Amino acid sequence: MTDLMLALYKFASARRMGCLMEDPNYADFSRCAKLQEQSLRERLDGQGSQHLDHMLAELDSEHSVELEAMFQAAFSLSRELNSLLRP
């Protein structure tokens, strides 16, 4: 991402994602994921917990890249639609 695109992404994430936090499904998914992680951690030894930490970090990185790509796609689509509306 360019610096400008990254700044726009951060702005949109910080200022325009309120609808996500208001979505009851999101709250349920988040709560369930935390409970599942807690349950799994209770069953793991130290090394297993480290592996889980690494896996969760990789999944978080993967998810971040997906979100950034989705933002870029939506931004590009927005520009295309805007050009169709303005002759």
Secondary structure as GFF3:
##gff-version 3
##sequence-region A 1 87
A	DSSP	alpha_helix	3	15	.	.	.	ID=ss1
A	DSSP	alpha_helix	18	22	.	.	.	ID=ss2
A	DSSP	alpha_helix	24	43	.	.	.	ID=ss3
A	DSSP	alpha_helix	46	85	.	.	.	ID=ss4
###
